[in-house]
Amino acid sequence: MSYYIYENWQAKDFNGPKIHQSDCGFCQNGQGMIKDAEKGKHGVWIGPFDDLEFAREYYRTHFTEPIIEDSCVRN
């Protein structure tokens, strides 16, 4: 299982980047839900990360917001 961080800078309810599992319906291995959407228009998928702890460490060192994990993330 791999993980991605989605940084969405256009969502109105944006609370910070969010960690997703690669098989999540939102993530789809870093491709997102809308495959033909202009890349980078709303945000960016960062990854893949080989394990959850590595994704969390990247998050801690690159973002100031508390870590947010999507409900798809299973420990």
N, CA, C and O atoms as a Maestro MAE file, in Angstrom:
{
 s_m_m2io_version
 :::
 2.0.0
}

f_m_ct {
 s_m_title
 :::
 protein
 m_atom[300] {
  # First column is atom index #
  i_m_mmod_type
  r_m_x_coord
  r_m_y_coord
  r_m_z_coord
  i_m_residue_number
  s_m_chain_name
  s_m_pdb_residue_name
  s_m_pdb_atom_name
  i_m_atomic_number
  :::
  1 25 0.848 -1.178 0.000 1 A "MET " " N  " 7
  2 3 0.000 0.000 0.000 1 A "MET " " CA " 6
  3 2 0.894 1.242 0.000 1 A "MET " " C  " 6
  4 15 1.871 1.310 0.746 1 A "MET " " O  " 8
  5 25 0.559 2.204 -0.827 2 A "SER " " N  " 7
  6 3 1.280 3.471 -0.821 2 A "SER " " CA " 6
  7 2 0.305 4.601 -0.460 2 A "SER " " C  " 6
  8 15 -0.908 4.402 -0.397 2 A "SER " " O  " 8
  9 25 0.866 5.772 -0.230 3 A "TYR " " N  " 7
  10 3 0.093 6.921 0.251 3 A "TYR " " CA " 6
  11 2 0.470 8.164 -0.530 3 A "TYR " " C  " 6
  12 15 1.586 8.284 -1.035 3 A "TYR " " O  " 8
  13 25 -0.479 9.089 -0.623 4 A "TYR " " N  " 7
  14 3 -0.261 10.373 -1.269 4 A "TYR " " CA " 6
  15 2 -0.775 11.467 -0.340 4 A "TYR " " C  " 6
  16 15 -1.645 11.232 0.499 4 A "TYR " " O  " 8
  17 25 -0.233 12.644 -0.502 5 A "ILE " " N  " 7
  18 3 -0.736 13.824 0.201 5 A "ILE " " CA " 6
  19 2 -1.347 14.729 -0.857 5 A "ILE " " C  " 6
  20 15 -0.707 15.044 -1.860 5 A "ILE " " O  " 8
  21 25 -2.581 15.142 -0.632 6 A "TYR " " N  " 7
  22 3 -3.221 16.075 -1.570 6 A "TYR " " CA " 6
  23 2 -3.239 17.456 -0.952 6 A "TYR " " C  " 6
  24 15 -3.802 17.668 0.121 6 A "TYR " " O  " 8
  25 25 -2.619 18.384 -1.640 7 A "GLU " " N  " 7
  26 3 -2.638 19.789 -1.219 7 A "GLU " " CA " 6
  27 2 -3.577 20.518 -2.164 7 A "GLU " " C  " 6
  28 15 -3.255 20.732 -3.333 7 A "GLU " " O  " 8
  29 25 -4.743 20.899 -1.650 8 A "ASN " " N  " 7
  30 3 -5.783 21.559 -2.439 8 A "ASN " " CA " 6
  31 2 -5.838 23.019 -2.028 8 A "ASN " " C  " 6
  32 15 -6.211 23.338 -0.899 8 A "ASN " " O  " 8
  33 25 -5.472 23.897 -2.932 9 A "TRP " " N  " 7
  34 3 -5.448 25.320 -2.592 9 A "TRP " " CA " 6
  35 2 -6.677 26.060 -3.094 9 A "TRP " " C  " 6
  36 15 -6.717 27.288 -3.020 9 A "TRP " " O  " 8
  37 25 -7.678 25.356 -3.602 10 A "GLN " " N  " 7
  38 3 -8.859 26.032 -4.130 10 A "GLN " " CA " 6
  39 2 -10.156 25.690 -3.390 10 A "GLN " " C  " 6
  40 15 -11.146 26.405 -3.545 10 A "GLN " " O  " 8
  41 25 -10.177 24.627 -2.598 11 A "ALA " " N  " 7
  42 3 -11.406 24.212 -1.908 11 A "ALA " " CA " 6
  43 2 -11.799 25.218 -0.843 11 A "ALA " " C  " 6
  44 15 -10.949 25.718 -0.106 11 A "ALA " " O  " 8
  45 25 -13.078 25.511 -0.766 12 A "LYS " " N  " 7
  46 3 -13.573 26.481 0.210 12 A "LYS " " CA " 6
  47 2 -13.453 25.959 1.644 12 A "LYS " " C  " 6
  48 15 -13.249 26.741 2.572 12 A "LYS " " O  " 8
  49 25 -13.577 24.646 1.827 13 A "ASP " " N  " 7
  50 3 -13.502 24.076 3.170 13 A "ASP " " CA " 6
  51 2 -12.104 23.535 3.479 13 A "ASP " " C  " 6
  52 15 -11.948 22.642 4.312 13 A "ASP " " O  " 8
  53 25 -11.115 24.066 2.819 14 A "PHE " " N  " 7
  54 3 -9.742 23.594 2.942 14 A "PHE " " CA " 6
  55 2 -9.215 23.780 4.358 14 A "PHE " " C  " 6
  56 15 -9.201 24.892 4.887 14 A "PHE " " O  " 8
  57 25 -8.783 22.681 4.961 15 A "ASN " " N  " 7
  58 3 -8.215 22.725 6.303 15 A "ASN " " CA " 6
  59 2 -6.735 22.386 6.301 15 A "ASN " " C  " 6
  60 15 -6.106 22.338 7.358 15 A "ASN " " O  " 8
  61 25 -6.190 22.156 5.153 16 A "GLY " " N  " 7
  62 3 -4.796 21.775 5.021 16 A "GLY " " CA " 6
  63 2 -4.669 20.539 4.156 16 A "GLY " " C  " 6
  64 15 -5.673 19.929 3.790 16 A "GLY " " O  " 8
  65 25 -3.453 20.166 3.829 17 A "PRO " " N  " 7
  66 3 -3.224 18.963 3.029 17 A "PRO " " CA " 6
  67 2 -3.786 17.733 3.734 17 A "PRO " " C  " 6
  68 15 -3.932 17.717 4.956 17 A "PRO " " O  " 8
  69 25 -4.100 16.709 2.951 18 A "LYS " " N  " 7
  70 3 -4.707 15.504 3.511 18 A "LYS " " CA " 6
  71 2 -4.005 14.273 2.951 18 A "LYS " " C  " 6
  72 15 -3.733 14.194 1.753 18 A "LYS " " O  " 8
  73 25 -3.711 13.303 3.835 19 A "ILE " " N  " 7
  74 3 -3.090 12.051 3.428 19 A "ILE " " CA " 6
  75 2 -4.176 11.070 2.966 19 A "ILE " " C  " 6
  76 15 -5.203 10.907 3.625 19 A "ILE " " O  " 8
  77 25 -3.929 10.421 1.821 20 A "HIS " " N  " 7
  78 3 -4.841 9.430 1.247 20 A "HIS " " CA " 6
  79 2 -4.086 8.142 0.958 20 A "HIS " " C  " 6
  80 15 -2.880 8.165 0.715 20 A "HIS " " O  " 8
  81 25 -4.789 7.028 0.985 21 A "GLN " " N  " 7
  82 3 -4.226 5.773 0.486 21 A "GLN " " CA " 6
  83 2 -4.304 5.802 -1.030 21 A "GLN " " C  " 6
  84 15 -5.203 6.421 -1.599 21 A "GLN " " O  " 8
  85 25 -3.367 5.136 -1.680 22 A "SER " " N  " 7
  86 3 -3.314 5.164 -3.146 22 A "SER " " CA " 6
  87 2 -4.563 4.576 -3.793 22 A "SER " " C  " 6
  88 15 -4.931 4.985 -4.895 22 A "SER " " O  " 8
  89 25 -5.225 3.623 -3.130 23 A "ASP " " N  " 7
  90 3 -6.419 3.011 -3.718 23 A "ASP " " CA " 6
  91 2 -7.713 3.737 -3.370 23 A "ASP " " C  " 6
  92 15 -8.802 3.258 -3.684 23 A "ASP " " O  " 8
  93 25 -7.596 4.874 -2.732 24 A "CYS " " N  " 7
  94 3 -8.755 5.696 -2.369 24 A "CYS " " CA " 6
  95 2 -9.450 6.205 -3.637 24 A "CYS " " C  " 6
  96 15 -8.787 6.501 -4.631 24 A "CYS " " O  " 8
  97 25 -10.761 6.306 -3.606 25 A "GLY " " N  " 7
  98 3 -11.517 6.813 -4.739 25 A "GLY " " CA " 6
  99 2 -11.183 8.246 -5.099 25 A "GLY " " C  " 6
  100 15 -11.321 8.639 -6.257 25 A "GLY " " O  " 8
  101 25 -10.751 9.025 -4.138 26 A "PHE " " N  " 7
  102 3 -10.344 10.402 -4.412 26 A "PHE " " CA " 6
  103 2 -8.945 10.448 -5.017 26 A "PHE " " C  " 6
  104 15 -8.689 11.237 -5.927 26 A "PHE " " O  " 8
  105 25 -8.050 9.617 -4.524 27 A "CYS " " N  " 7
  106 3 -6.647 9.624 -4.929 27 A "CYS " " CA " 6
  107 2 -6.403 8.923 -6.263 27 A "CYS " " C  " 6
  108 15 -5.830 9.509 -7.182 27 A "CYS " " O  " 8
  109 25 -6.832 7.682 -6.365 28 A "GLN " " N  " 7
  110 3 -6.635 6.879 -7.569 28 A "GLN " " CA " 6
  111 2 -5.177 6.929 -8.043 28 A "GLN " " C  " 6
  112 15 -4.872 7.308 -9.173 28 A "GLN " " O  " 8
  113 25 -4.292 6.524 -7.116 29 A "ASN " " N  " 7
  114 3 -2.852 6.481 -7.388 29 A "ASN " " CA " 6
  115 2 -2.281 7.821 -7.844 29 A "ASN " " C  " 6
  116 15 -1.461 7.880 -8.760 29 A "ASN " " O  " 8
  117 25 -2.726 8.894 -7.191 30 A "GLY " " N  " 7
  118 3 -2.201 10.224 -7.480 30 A "GLY " " CA " 6
  119 2 -2.760 10.870 -8.733 30 A "GLY " " C  " 6
  120 15 -2.266 11.913 -9.162 30 A "GLY " " O  " 8
  121 25 -3.785 10.267 -9.330 31 A "GLN " " N  " 7
  122 3 -4.397 10.830 -10.539 31 A "GLN " " CA " 6
  123 2 -5.619 11.687 -10.224 31 A "GLN " " C  " 6
  124 15 -6.034 12.501 -11.048 31 A "GLN " " O  " 8
  125 25 -6.190 11.512 -9.055 32 A "GLY " " N  " 7
  126 3 -7.371 12.265 -8.669 32 A "GLY " " CA " 6
  127 2 -8.640 11.717 -9.298 32 A "GLY " " C  " 6
  128 15 -8.608 10.748 -10.056 32 A "GLY " " O  " 8
  129 25 -9.747 12.346 -8.975 33 A "MET " " N  " 7
  130 3 -11.054 11.873 -9.433 33 A "MET " " CA " 6
  131 2 -11.342 12.247 -10.884 33 A "MET " " C  " 6
  132 15 -11.961 11.473 -11.615 33 A "MET " " O  " 8
  133 25 -10.907 13.400 -11.290 34 A "ILE " " N  " 7
  134 3 -11.213 13.894 -12.627 34 A "ILE " " CA " 6
  135 2 -9.937 13.810 -13.453 34 A "ILE " " C  " 6
  136 15 -9.096 14.709 -13.416 34 A "ILE " " O  " 8
  137 25 -9.808 12.731 -14.190 35 A "LYS " " N  " 7
  138 3 -8.567 12.446 -14.906 35 A "LYS " " CA " 6
  139 2 -8.239 13.472 -15.984 35 A "LYS " " C  " 6
  140 15 -7.065 13.694 -16.282 35 A "LYS " " O  " 8
  141 25 -9.250 14.099 -16.572 36 A "ASP " " N  " 7
  142 3 -8.975 15.053 -17.645 36 A "ASP " " CA " 6
  143 2 -8.877 16.493 -17.132 36 A "ASP " " C  " 6
  144 15 -8.771 17.430 -17.923 36 A "ASP " " O  " 8
  145 25 -8.913 16.663 -15.824 37 A "ALA " " N  " 7
  146 3 -8.788 18.010 -15.251 37 A "ALA " " CA " 6
  147 2 -7.384 18.553 -15.501 37 A "ALA " " C  " 6
  148 15 -6.407 17.806 -15.551 37 A "ALA " " O  " 8
  149 25 -7.314 19.841 -15.654 38 A "GLU " " N  " 7
  150 3 -6.015 20.488 -15.855 38 A "GLU " " CA " 6
  151 2 -5.143 20.249 -14.625 38 A "GLU " " C  " 6
  152 15 -5.510 20.640 -13.516 38 A "GLU " " O  " 8
  153 25 -3.999 19.611 -14.816 39 A "LYS " " N  " 7
  154 3 -3.097 19.288 -13.704 39 A "LYS " " CA " 6
  155 2 -2.685 20.564 -12.974 39 A "LYS " " C  " 6
  156 15 -2.257 21.538 -13.594 39 A "LYS " " O  " 8
  157 25 -2.820 20.541 -11.657 40 A "GLY " " N  " 7
  158 3 -2.397 21.662 -10.834 40 A "GLY " " CA " 6
  159 2 -3.383 22.804 -10.727 40 A "GLY " " C  " 6
  160 15 -3.096 23.794 -10.054 40 A "GLY " " O  " 8
  161 25 -4.534 22.701 -11.366 41 A "LYS " " N  " 7
  162 3 -5.508 23.795 -11.320 41 A "LYS " " CA " 6
  163 2 -6.070 23.992 -9.914 41 A "LYS " " C  " 6
  164 15 -6.204 25.122 -9.446 41 A "LYS " " O  " 8
  165 25 -6.399 22.886 -9.245 42 A "HIS " " N  " 7
  166 3 -6.994 22.964 -7.913 42 A "HIS " " CA " 6
  167 2 -6.036 22.558 -6.810 42 A "HIS " " C  " 6
  168 15 -6.209 22.956 -5.658 42 A "HIS " " O  " 8
  169 25 -5.033 21.775 -7.148 43 A "GLY " " N  " 7
  170 3 -4.112 21.284 -6.142 43 A "GLY " " CA " 6
  171 2 -3.126 20.310 -6.749 43 A "GLY " " C  " 6
  172 15 -3.017 20.182 -7.969 43 A "GLY " " O  " 8
  173 25 -2.409 19.625 -5.872 44 A "VAL " " N  " 7
  174 3 -1.378 18.707 -6.342 44 A "VAL " " CA " 6
  175 2 -1.335 17.468 -5.451 44 A "VAL " " C  " 6
  176 15 -1.479 17.557 -4.232 44 A "VAL " " O  " 8
  177 25 -1.133 16.310 -6.083 45 A "TRP " " N  " 7
  178 3 -0.912 15.054 -5.363 45 A "TRP " " CA " 6
  179 2 0.587 14.885 -5.181 45 A "TRP " " C  " 6
  180 15 1.342 14.950 -6.151 45 A "TRP " " O  " 8
  181 25 1.017 14.672 -3.963 46 A "ILE " " N  " 7
  182 3 2.436 14.503 -3.642 46 A "ILE " " CA " 6
  183 2 2.658 13.056 -3.230 46 A "ILE " " C  " 6
  184 15 1.976 12.552 -2.338 46 A "ILE " " O  " 8
  185 25 3.583 12.401 -3.859 47 A "GLY " " N  " 7
  186 3 3.871 11.006 -3.539 47 A "GLY " " CA " 6
  187 2 4.149 10.234 -4.795 47 A "GLY " " C  " 6
  188 15 4.309 10.828 -5.861 47 A "GLY " " O  " 8
  189 25 4.211 8.938 -4.703 48 A "PRO " " N  " 7
  190 3 3.754 8.093 -3.604 48 A "PRO " " CA " 6
  191 2 4.788 7.942 -2.494 48 A "PRO " " C  " 6
  192 15 5.991 8.092 -2.707 48 A "PRO " " O  " 8
  193 25 4.282 7.643 -1.315 49 A "PHE " " N  " 7
  194 3 5.095 7.318 -0.150 49 A "PHE " " CA " 6
  195 2 4.877 5.833 0.135 49 A "PHE " " C  " 6
  196 15 3.745 5.349 0.116 49 A "PHE " " O  " 8
  197 25 5.960 5.121 0.397 50 A "ASP " " N  " 7
  198 3 5.887 3.666 0.577 50 A "ASP " " CA " 6
  199 2 5.145 3.227 1.829 50 A "ASP " " C  " 6
  200 15 4.582 2.134 1.869 50 A "ASP " " O  " 8
  201 25 5.143 4.073 2.850 51 A "ASP " " N  " 7
  202 3 4.399 3.706 4.052 51 A "ASP " " CA " 6
  203 2 3.827 4.948 4.708 51 A "ASP " " C  " 6
  204 15 4.256 6.068 4.433 51 A "ASP " " O  " 8
  205 25 2.862 4.736 5.570 52 A "LEU " " N  " 7
  206 3 2.133 5.824 6.203 52 A "LEU " " CA " 6
  207 2 3.036 6.700 7.058 52 A "LEU " " C  " 6
  208 15 2.888 7.922 7.057 52 A "LEU " " O  " 8
  209 25 3.961 6.102 7.781 53 A "GLU " " N  " 7
  210 3 4.828 6.907 8.648 53 A "GLU " " CA " 6
  211 2 5.719 7.834 7.822 53 A "GLU " " C  " 6
  212 15 5.990 8.959 8.243 53 A "GLU " " O  " 8
  213 25 6.172 7.387 6.670 54 A "PHE " " N  " 7
  214 3 6.980 8.239 5.798 54 A "PHE " " CA " 6
  215 2 6.137 9.410 5.275 54 A "PHE " " C  " 6
  216 15 6.632 10.534 5.192 54 A "PHE " " O  " 8
  217 25 4.874 9.157 4.922 55 A "ALA " " N  " 7
  218 3 3.976 10.230 4.480 55 A "ALA " " CA " 6
  219 2 3.751 11.239 5.609 55 A "ALA " " C  " 6
  220 15 3.745 12.450 5.384 55 A "ALA " " O  " 8
  221 25 3.568 10.724 6.814 56 A "ARG " " N  " 7
  222 3 3.387 11.617 7.972 56 A "ARG " " CA " 6
  223 2 4.630 12.461 8.226 56 A "ARG " " C  " 6
  224 15 4.518 13.648 8.531 56 A "ARG " " O  " 8
  225 25 5.805 11.867 8.107 57 A "GLU " " N  " 7
  226 3 7.053 12.603 8.326 57 A "GLU " " CA " 6
  227 2 7.231 13.701 7.273 57 A "GLU " " C  " 6
  228 15 7.627 14.820 7.601 57 A "GLU " " O  " 8
  229 25 6.942 13.385 6.028 58 A "TYR " " N  " 7
  230 3 7.000 14.395 4.968 58 A "TYR " " CA " 6
  231 2 6.043 15.542 5.297 58 A "TYR " " C  " 6
  232 15 6.405 16.713 5.187 58 A "TYR " " O  " 8
  233 25 4.833 15.197 5.697 59 A "TYR " " N  " 7
  234 3 3.813 16.192 6.050 59 A "TYR " " CA " 6
  235 2 4.339 17.117 7.150 59 A "TYR " " C  " 6
  236 15 4.253 18.340 7.039 59 A "TYR " " O  " 8
  237 25 4.885 16.518 8.211 60 A "ARG " " N  " 7
  238 3 5.386 17.314 9.346 60 A "ARG " " CA " 6
  239 2 6.498 18.263 8.941 60 A "ARG " " C  " 6
  240 15 6.599 19.363 9.486 60 A "ARG " " O  " 8
  241 25 7.335 17.856 7.993 61 A "THR " " N  " 7
  242 3 8.477 18.696 7.614 61 A "THR " " CA " 6
  243 2 8.159 19.709 6.522 61 A "THR " " C  " 6
  244 15 8.954 20.616 6.276 61 A "THR " " O  " 8
  245 25 7.001 19.571 5.859 62 A "HIS " " N  " 7
  246 3 6.682 20.478 4.759 62 A "HIS " " CA " 6
  247 2 5.450 21.353 4.972 62 A "HIS " " C  " 6
  248 15 5.241 22.312 4.230 62 A "HIS " " O  " 8
  249 25 4.638 21.039 5.966 63 A "PHE " " N  " 7
  250 3 3.406 21.800 6.201 63 A "PHE " " CA " 6
  251 2 3.316 22.203 7.670 63 A "PHE " " C  " 6
  252 15 3.842 21.514 8.544 63 A "PHE " " O  " 8
  253 25 2.653 23.311 7.931 64 A "THR " " N  " 7
  254 3 2.505 23.784 9.309 64 A "THR " " CA " 6
  255 2 1.195 23.320 9.948 64 A "THR " " C  " 6
  256 15 1.064 23.342 11.172 64 A "THR " " O  " 8
  257 25 0.223 22.899 9.129 65 A "GLU " " N  " 7
  258 3 -1.069 22.461 9.642 65 A "GLU " " CA " 6
  259 2 -0.940 21.108 10.336 65 A "GLU " " C  " 6
  260 15 -0.054 20.322 10.001 65 A "GLU " " O  " 8
  261 25 -1.813 20.833 11.296 66 A "PRO " " N  " 7
  262 3 -1.832 19.494 11.909 66 A "PRO " " CA " 6
  263 2 -2.132 18.449 10.842 66 A "PRO " " C  " 6
  264 15 -2.833 18.736 9.872 66 A "PRO " " O  " 8
  265 25 -1.610 17.252 11.012 67 A "ILE " " N  " 7
  266 3 -1.803 16.186 10.025 67 A "ILE " " CA " 6
  267 2 -3.281 15.803 9.939 67 A "ILE " " C  " 6
  268 15 -3.943 15.563 10.948 67 A "ILE " " O  " 8
  269 25 -3.774 15.755 8.700 68 A "ILE " " N  " 7
  270 3 -5.140 15.314 8.436 68 A "ILE " " CA " 6
  271 2 -5.050 14.075 7.562 68 A "ILE " " C  " 6
  272 15 -4.371 14.075 6.535 68 A "ILE " " O  " 8
  273 25 -5.737 13.022 7.976 69 A "GLU " " N  " 7
  274 3 -5.776 11.791 7.199 69 A "GLU " " CA " 6
  275 2 -7.208 11.551 6.735 69 A "GLU " " C  " 6
  276 15 -8.144 11.625 7.531 69 A "GLU " " O  " 8
  277 25 -7.377 11.267 5.464 70 A "ASP " " N  " 7
  278 3 -8.694 10.954 4.928 70 A "ASP " " CA " 6
  279 2 -9.225 9.694 5.605 70 A "ASP " " C  " 6
  280 15 -8.453 8.895 6.134 70 A "ASP " " O  " 8
  281 25 -10.521 9.522 5.586 71 A "SER " " N  " 7
  282 3 -11.127 8.346 6.220 71 A "SER " " CA " 6
  283 2 -10.693 7.045 5.541 71 A "SER " " C  " 6
  284 15 -10.879 5.970 6.111 71 A "SER " " O  " 8
  285 25 -10.123 7.118 4.342 72 A "CYS " " N  " 7
  286 3 -9.651 5.919 3.648 72 A "CYS " " CA " 6
  287 2 -8.379 5.348 4.287 72 A "CYS " " C  " 6
  288 15 -8.053 4.183 4.063 72 A "CYS " " O  " 8
  289 25 -7.662 6.145 5.072 73 A "VAL " " N  " 7
  290 3 -6.382 5.702 5.642 73 A "VAL " " CA " 6
  291 2 -6.630 4.703 6.753 73 A "VAL " " C  " 6
  292 15 -7.313 4.988 7.737 73 A "VAL " " O  " 8
  293 25 -6.053 3.516 6.567 74 A "ARG " " N  " 7
  294 3 -6.163 2.451 7.560 74 A "ARG " " CA " 6
  295 2 -4.773 2.213 8.139 74 A "ARG " " C  " 6
  296 15 -3.815 1.969 7.406 74 A "ARG " " O  " 8
  297 25 -4.679 2.286 9.431 75 A "ASN " " N  " 7
  298 3 -3.366 2.100 10.081 75 A "ASN " " CA " 6
  299 2 -2.943 0.662 10.099 75 A "ASN " " C  " 6
  300 15 -1.869 0.341 10.607 75 A "ASN " " O  " 8
  :::
 }
 m_bond[299] {
  # First column is bond index #
  i_m_from
  i_m_to
  i_m_order
  :::
  1 1 2 1
  2 2 3 1
  3 3 4 2
  4 3 5 1
  5 5 6 1
  6 6 7 1
  7 7 8 2
  8 7 9 1
  9 9 10 1
  10 10 11 1
  11 11 12 2
  12 11 13 1
  13 13 14 1
  14 14 15 1
  15 15 16 2
  16 15 17 1
  17 17 18 1
  18 18 19 1
  19 19 20 2
  20 19 21 1
  21 21 22 1
  22 22 23 1
  23 23 24 2
  24 23 25 1
  25 25 26 1
  26 26 27 1
  27 27 28 2
  28 27 29 1
  29 29 30 1
  30 30 31 1
  31 31 32 2
  32 31 33 1
  33 33 34 1
  34 34 35 1
  35 35 36 2
  36 35 37 1
  37 37 38 1
  38 38 39 1
  39 39 40 2
  40 39 41 1
  41 41 42 1
  42 42 43 1
  43 43 44 2
  44 43 45 1
  45 45 46 1
  46 46 47 1
  47 47 48 2
  48 47 49 1
  49 49 50 1
  50 50 51 1
  51 51 52 2
  52 51 53 1
  53 53 54 1
  54 54 55 1
  55 55 56 2
  56 55 57 1
  57 57 58 1
  58 58 59 1
  59 59 60 2
  60 59 61 1
  61 61 62 1
  62 62 63 1
  63 63 64 2
  64 63 65 1
  65 65 66 1
  66 66 67 1
  67 67 68 2
  68 67 69 1
  69 69 70 1
  70 70 71 1
  71 71 72 2
  72 71 73 1
  73 73 74 1
  74 74 75 1
  75 75 76 2
  76 75 77 1
  77 77 78 1
  78 78 79 1
  79 79 80 2
  80 79 81 1
  81 81 82 1
  82 82 83 1
  83 83 84 2
  84 83 85 1
  85 85 86 1
  86 86 87 1
  87 87 88 2
  88 87 89 1
  89 89 90 1
  90 90 91 1
  91 91 92 2
  92 91 93 1
  93 93 94 1
  94 94 95 1
  95 95 96 2
  96 95 97 1
  97 97 98 1
  98 98 99 1
  99 99 100 2
  100 99 101 1
  101 101 102 1
  102 102 103 1
  103 103 104 2
  104 103 105 1
  105 105 106 1
  106 106 107 1
  107 107 108 2
  108 107 109 1
  109 109 110 1
  110 110 111 1
  111 111 112 2
  112 111 113 1
  113 113 114 1
  114 114 115 1
  115 115 116 2
  116 115 117 1
  117 117 118 1
  118 118 119 1
  119 119 120 2
  120 119 121 1
  121 121 122 1
  122 122 123 1
  123 123 124 2
  124 123 125 1
  125 125 126 1
  126 126 127 1
  127 127 128 2
  128 127 129 1
  129 129 130 1
  130 130 131 1
  131 131 132 2
  132 131 133 1
  133 133 134 1
  134 134 135 1
  135 135 136 2
  136 135 137 1
  137 137 138 1
  138 138 139 1
  139 139 140 2
  140 139 141 1
  141 141 142 1
  142 142 143 1
  143 143 144 2
  144 143 145 1
  145 145 146 1
  146 146 147 1
  147 147 148 2
  148 147 149 1
  149 149 150 1
  150 150 151 1
  151 151 152 2
  152 151 153 1
  153 153 154 1
  154 154 155 1
  155 155 156 2
  156 155 157 1
  157 157 158 1
  158 158 159 1
  159 159 160 2
  160 159 161 1
  161 161 162 1
  162 162 163 1
  163 163 164 2
  164 163 165 1
  165 165 166 1
  166 166 167 1
  167 167 168 2
  168 167 169 1
  169 169 170 1
  170 170 171 1
  171 171 172 2
  172 171 173 1
  173 173 174 1
  174 174 175 1
  175 175 176 2
  176 175 177 1
  177 177 178 1
  178 178 179 1
  179 179 180 2
  180 179 181 1
  181 181 182 1
  182 182 183 1
  183 183 184 2
  184 183 185 1
  185 185 186 1
  186 186 187 1
  187 187 188 2
  188 187 189 1
  189 189 190 1
  190 190 191 1
  191 191 192 2
  192 191 193 1
  193 193 194 1
  194 194 195 1
  195 195 196 2
  196 195 197 1
  197 197 198 1
  198 198 199 1
  199 199 200 2
  200 199 201 1
  201 201 202 1
  202 202 203 1
  203 203 204 2
  204 203 205 1
  205 205 206 1
  206 206 207 1
  207 207 208 2
  208 207 209 1
  209 209 210 1
  210 210 211 1
  211 211 212 2
  212 211 213 1
  213 213 214 1
  214 214 215 1
  215 215 216 2
  216 215 217 1
  217 217 218 1
  218 218 219 1
  219 219 220 2
  220 219 221 1
  221 221 222 1
  222 222 223 1
  223 223 224 2
  224 223 225 1
  225 225 226 1
  226 226 227 1
  227 227 228 2
  228 227 229 1
  229 229 230 1
  230 230 231 1
  231 231 232 2
  232 231 233 1
  233 233 234 1
  234 234 235 1
  235 235 236 2
  236 235 237 1
  237 237 238 1
  238 238 239 1
  239 239 240 2
  240 239 241 1
  241 241 242 1
  242 242 243 1
  243 243 244 2
  244 243 245 1
  245 245 246 1
  246 246 247 1
  247 247 248 2
  248 247 249 1
  249 249 250 1
  250 250 251 1
  251 251 252 2
  252 251 253 1
  253 253 254 1
  254 254 255 1
  255 255 256 2
  256 255 257 1
  257 257 258 1
  258 258 259 1
  259 259 260 2
  260 259 261 1
  261 261 262 1
  262 262 263 1
  263 263 264 2
  264 263 265 1
  265 265 266 1
  266 266 267 1
  267 267 268 2
  268 267 269 1
  269 269 270 1
  270 270 271 1
  271 271 272 2
  272 271 273 1
  273 273 274 1
  274 274 275 1
  275 275 276 2
  276 275 277 1
  277 277 278 1
  278 278 279 1
  279 279 280 2
  280 279 281 1
  281 281 282 1
  282 282 283 1
  283 283 284 2
  284 283 285 1
  285 285 286 1
  286 286 287 1
  287 287 288 2
  288 287 289 1
  289 289 290 1
  290 290 291 1
  291 291 292 2
  292 291 293 1
  293 293 294 1
  294 294 295 1
  295 295 296 2
  296 295 297 1
  297 297 298 1
  298 298 299 1
  299 299 300 2
  :::
 }
}
